[in-house]
């Protein structure tokens, strides 16, 4: 898994970025183009799996861009599958009363139970 963090700055004419604790750099006319270049550069360095990225503005002329490659994308998928398997084995019986409770709550919130109608 590779994590690449970039400090991005707007000089007025173009956006530039330099990797925090690294040597990757890029520049482009727009933040979107800069992000595309940085993802490509990070993927060239680490080809271990899926890619996630986030762009966060710090001020009107600076931002932080992070690219995560690899293991981070497999975590939630595996976790969801494991949780789904647990629900199928024994959790399904425990979830049945919750569904009934929701139905009862919906009945309690009906128009008739409140004592007034929107069209009265």
ABEGO torsion letter per residue (X at the ends): XBBBBBBBBBAGABBBBBBBGBABBBBBABAAAAAAAAAAAAAAABAAEBBBBBBBBABAABBBBBBBBEAAAAAAAAAAAAAAAAAAAAAAAAAAAAAAAAAAAAAAABAAAAGBBAAX
